[in-house]
């Protein structure tokens, strides 16, 4: 007799990283799969679950205008608990460190359902960086029967914390997703601006901890966009704090402000860049695979392999540091490693194997 697995997601990164896992869950003969979408990022949610052939069976649409994070979390806990009682899954799978992930894990715990955490063990050990994600992911570790770590470093964090669940280094399924998307190829209707200057920079900024430093970071991007050999594109995150600051500071800026792209288009647009500047966790994973130099606009990262293994550089939020480092890259004075520190694209296969074989031994801390 098989098991029933409910995969819960609600944001763009969750959907991207869980899509290949959900596809494999749906294909497994010993698993009954159920996808649940909370709607946390309804306006940004890519059609990637449809693309992988695993659209959610249940859509909760929990977002309402003006809703606070506390109000959202309260609704999630109530609604997800009711869904779990009705659907009776054996396992609830969550990914990452979102409100959807922590509330689904918390609801599963209350309902006596085992939790499987994908991308477990990321840490900065500073509750405010990133806030609230650092606390969310640490909380999920206390509920999880399976901790599927993307790297040896993440697994070692969990070992030090003596978490109660099994720790397995699987790699990150974003590698699986990205490999599949690259095999599908560029969508024929996708349009990218023709490269007009020698050096293209794409920048994304959205993290809450960077909001106080937006004038410094946006000032650096504006300065780079004024360089005679640089064109700079900025997909505008819909957070009102970012939108208002961007429009206030960049009233006459040469930065090209664009709407967020669908995920497949975004991947292919990143491929056109000579440099990416971002505070996004997903971009830290994607840029090295695409072979694009990366500057991480944060003071620290829970993905230290990107920095320590030479895939990117931390530049924080200091304007001069961002500008001078980017110019060095433009001049060819800085080199970056290409590839992925997060596995070989077989994370989904490993995750499903350990769900079906919960007593299987873990072969050390390696994939």
PyMOL commands that set and color helices and strands:
alter all, ss='L'
color gray80, all
select helices_A, chain A and resi 12-27+48-51+69-87+99-110+133-141+152-161+173-184+208-225+240-249+263-270+281-290+304-308+319-330+347-356
alter helices_A, ss='H'
color red, helices_A
select strands_A, chain A and resi 3-9+31-37+58-59+91-95+114-120+144-149+166-169+199-204+230-236+256-259+275-278+294-296+313-314
alter strands_A, ss='S'
color yellow, strands_A
deselect
rebuild
show_as cartoon
